[in-house]
Amino acid sequence: MKRIEWRYIDDHPPHHHPSAQNIDGPHGSAIYITTHQKAALLTPLQVQEIFRHRHIVITGEEQPNSQFDREALSKLGSLTAARQVQGM
C-alpha cells in the first residue's frame, strides 16, 4: 500500500483531491473530473488543453436505459466495419 499511497494528497488519491478539478495551474492527477453542467461550459480550446495532459471524467450525467443489443451497439458506429483492438 505504501507504494500506492506515496502519491496521495492530504490522505486522498490524486483524482479525489480538489486539484483534479483545476483546469489551469498545478494538478496532481492524470484525471480531470467535472460535472456534465461544467463540461458543457468548457471551450474546445480548454478541452484540448486538458486532454494534452489528462483524461476527462464527466460525472452526474444520466444514461439512457438501453439494451445490450445490435441497435445499441450500432449507435457507436458501423457493426460491419473492421476494428483494430490495441494490444491484439
Secondary structure, DSSP 8 states (H G I E B T S, - for coil): -HHHHTT-BTTB-GGGSGGGG-SSS----SEEEEEHHHHHT--HHHHHHHHHH-EEEEES-------SSHHHHHTTS-SSS----TT-
